[in-house]
């Protein structure tokens, strides 16, 4: 239960931190806008002073300045600031999902899947076949080698018997040799 509460508290802290960060960014933007307004008003005031001096030097008639547009612009700016400050923070939703098929860029997804992922099972299958063929080949070569050794042994025994025995044994061995040739062909 405490794990669940800690997880909820952590989620609340994270949400609060995100809201405060967003509020800070909005406040910085507002402060920057206010600074720009102050600079603009100062520039207008300086221009107005220069203009008044020029007009005073040209004529002694007093000039009246209409500051209503500046005042309304400032009031509008302050109302916008109050609105931004008073506005509720945006709700933040976290979304956890597992997708079998992509929501976006399906063409790229299928290019990756069939271009790379499909290639891996095919390569594994080919390697498996090559491995099986290699094992069968080595087994058959081993059997051939064993048969050759056995045949060489029989041939040496045949030659030994043929050289070291009499004429009757040689005749009987020749009959057996000729008989084995007939059996192979037939």
C-alpha positions as CSV (number, residue, x, y, z in Angstrom):
1,X,0.0,0.0,0.0
2,X,2.9,2.4,0.8
3,X,4.4,1.5,-2.6
4,X,1.1,2.6,-4.2
5,X,1.0,5.8,-2.2
6,X,4.7,6.5,-3.0
7,X,4.0,5.9,-6.7
8,X,1.0,8.2,-6.6
9,X,2.9,10.9,-4.7
10,X,5.7,10.7,-7.2
11,X,3.2,11.1,-10.0
12,X,1.6,14.1,-8.3
13,X,5.1,15.6,-7.8
14,X,6.0,15.0,-11.4
15,X,2.7,16.6,-12.6
16,X,3.1,19.5,-10.3
17,X,6.7,20.0,-11.5
18,X,5.6,20.0,-15.1
19,X,2.8,22.5,-14.4
20,X,5.2,24.8,-12.5
21,X,7.8,24.6,-15.3
22,X,5.1,25.5,-17.8
23,X,3.9,28.4,-15.6
24,X,7.6,29.6,-15.3
25,X,7.9,29.6,-19.1
26,X,4.7,31.6,-19.5
27,X,5.8,34.0,-16.8
28,X,9.1,34.6,-18.6
29,X,7.3,35.3,-21.8
30,X,5.0,37.7,-20.0
31,X,7.9,39.5,-18.3
32,X,9.6,39.8,-21.7
33,X,6.5,41.3,-23.2
34,X,6.2,43.8,-20.3
35,X,9.9,44.7,-20.8
36,X,9.3,45.3,-24.5
37,X,6.2,47.5,-23.6
38,X,8.2,49.5,-21.2
39,X,11.0,50.0,-23.7
40,X,8.4,51.0,-26.3
41,X,6.8,53.5,-23.9
42,X,10.2,55.0,-23.0
43,X,11.0,55.4,-26.7
44,X,7.6,57.0,-27.3
45,X,8.2,59.3,-24.3
46,X,11.7,60.3,-25.6
47,X,10.3,61.0,-29.1
48,X,7.5,63.0,-27.5
49,X,9.9,65.1,-25.5
50,X,12.0,65.7,-28.7
51,X,8.8,66.6,-30.6
52,X,7.7,68.9,-27.8
53,X,11.0,70.7,-27.8
54,X,10.9,71.1,-31.5
55,X,7.3,72.4,-31.4
56,X,8.1,74.8,-28.5
57,X,11.1,76.2,-30.4
58,X,8.9,76.7,-33.5
59,X,5.9,78.2,-31.7
60,X,4.9,79.2,-28.3
61,X,1.5,77.5,-28.7
62,X,1.1,74.8,-26.1
63,X,0.6,71.3,-27.6
64,X,-1.8,68.9,-26.0
65,X,-0.9,65.2,-26.3
66,X,-3.5,62.5,-26.5
67,X,-2.2,59.6,-24.4
68,X,-5.4,57.6,-24.6
69,X,-4.1,55.1,-27.2
70,X,-1.0,54.4,-25.1
71,X,-3.1,54.1,-21.9
72,X,-5.5,51.6,-23.6
73,X,-2.5,49.6,-25.0
74,X,-1.0,49.4,-21.5
75,X,-4.4,48.4,-20.0
76,X,-4.8,45.7,-22.6
77,X,-1.3,44.4,-21.9
78,X,-2.0,44.2,-18.2
79,X,-5.3,42.5,-18.8
80,X,-3.5,39.9,-20.9
81,X,-1.0,39.4,-18.2
82,X,-3.7,39.0,-15.6
83,X,-5.5,36.5,-17.9
84,X,-2.4,34.4,-18.4
85,X,-1.7,34.3,-14.7
86,X,-5.3,33.5,-13.7
87,X,-5.7,30.9,-16.4
88,X,-5.7,27.3,-15.2
89,X,-2.7,25.2,-16.1
90,X,-3.0,22.8,-19.0
91,X,-3.9,19.3,-18.0
92,X,-1.1,16.8,-18.7
93,X,-2.0,13.2,-19.7
94,X,0.4,10.4,-19.9
95,X,-0.3,7.8,-22.5
96,X,1.1,4.2,-22.3
97,X,0.3,2.0,-25.2
98,X,1.8,-1.0,-27.0
99,X,1.1,-1.0,-30.7
100,X,1.3,-4.0,-33.1
101,X,1.0,-1.7,-36.1
102,X,2.2,1.9,-36.2
103,X,-0.1,4.9,-36.1
104,X,2.3,6.9,-38.3
105,X,5.0,6.1,-40.9
106,X,3.6,2.7,-41.8
107,X,5.6,2.5,-45.0
108,X,8.9,3.0,-43.0
109,X,7.8,0.4,-40.4
110,X,7.1,-2.2,-43.1
111,X,10.3,-1.4,-44.9
112,X,12.2,-2.1,-41.7
113,X,10.2,-5.2,-40.8
114,X,10.4,-6.9,-44.2
115,X,13.8,-5.4,-45.1
116,X,15.7,-6.3,-42.0
117,X,13.7,-8.5,-39.6
118,X,12.5,-10.8,-42.3
119,X,16.0,-11.2,-43.6
120,X,17.3,-12.4,-40.2
121,X,15.0,-15.6,-40.0
122,X,15.9,-16.3,-43.7
123,X,19.6,-16.0,-42.9
124,X,19.2,-18.2,-39.8
125,X,17.3,-20.8,-41.9
126,X,20.1,-20.8,-44.6
127,X,22.8,-21.1,-41.9
128,X,20.9,-24.0,-40.3
129,X,20.7,-25.8,-43.7
130,X,24.4,-25.2,-44.3
131,X,25.3,-26.6,-40.9
132,X,23.1,-29.7,-41.4
133,X,24.7,-30.3,-44.8
134,X,28.2,-29.8,-43.3
135,X,27.5,-32.4,-40.5
136,X,26.1,-34.9,-43.1
137,X,29.1,-34.3,-45.4
138,X,31.6,-34.9,-42.6
139,X,29.8,-38.1,-41.5
140,X,29.7,-39.5,-45.0
141,X,33.4,-38.6,-45.6
142,X,34.2,-40.4,-42.3
143,X,32.3,-43.5,-43.4
144,X,34.1,-43.4,-46.8
145,X,37.5,-43.1,-45.1
146,X,36.6,-46.1,-42.8
147,X,35.5,-48.2,-45.8
148,X,38.7,-47.3,-47.7
149,X,40.8,-48.4,-44.6
150,X,38.9,-51.6,-44.5
151,X,39.3,-52.2,-48.2
152,X,43.0,-51.5,-48.0
153,X,43.3,-54.0,-45.1
154,X,41.5,-56.7,-47.1
155,X,43.6,-56.0,-50.2
156,X,46.9,-56.3,-48.1
157,X,45.6,-59.6,-46.6
158,X,44.7,-60.9,-50.1
159,X,48.1,-59.9,-51.5
160,X,49.9,-61.6,-48.5
161,X,47.9,-64.8,-49.0
162,X,48.5,-64.8,-52.7
163,X,52.3,-64.4,-52.4
164,X,52.9,-66.8,-49.5
165,X,50.7,-69.8,-50.5
166,X,51.0,-72.6,-53.0
167,X,49.5,-73.1,-56.5
168,X,46.3,-74.7,-55.3
169,X,45.5,-71.8,-53.0
170,X,46.2,-69.3,-55.7
171,X,43.9,-71.2,-58.1
172,X,41.1,-71.2,-55.5
173,X,41.7,-67.4,-54.8
174,X,41.5,-66.6,-58.6
175,X,38.2,-68.5,-58.8
176,X,36.9,-66.5,-55.9
177,X,38.1,-63.3,-57.4
178,X,36.4,-64.0,-60.8
179,X,33.2,-65.2,-59.0
180,X,33.0,-61.8,-57.1
181,X,33.3,-59.9,-60.4
182,X,30.3,-61.9,-61.9
183,X,28.2,-61.2,-58.7
184,X,28.9,-57.5,-58.9
185,X,27.8,-57.1,-62.6
186,X,24.7,-59.3,-62.3
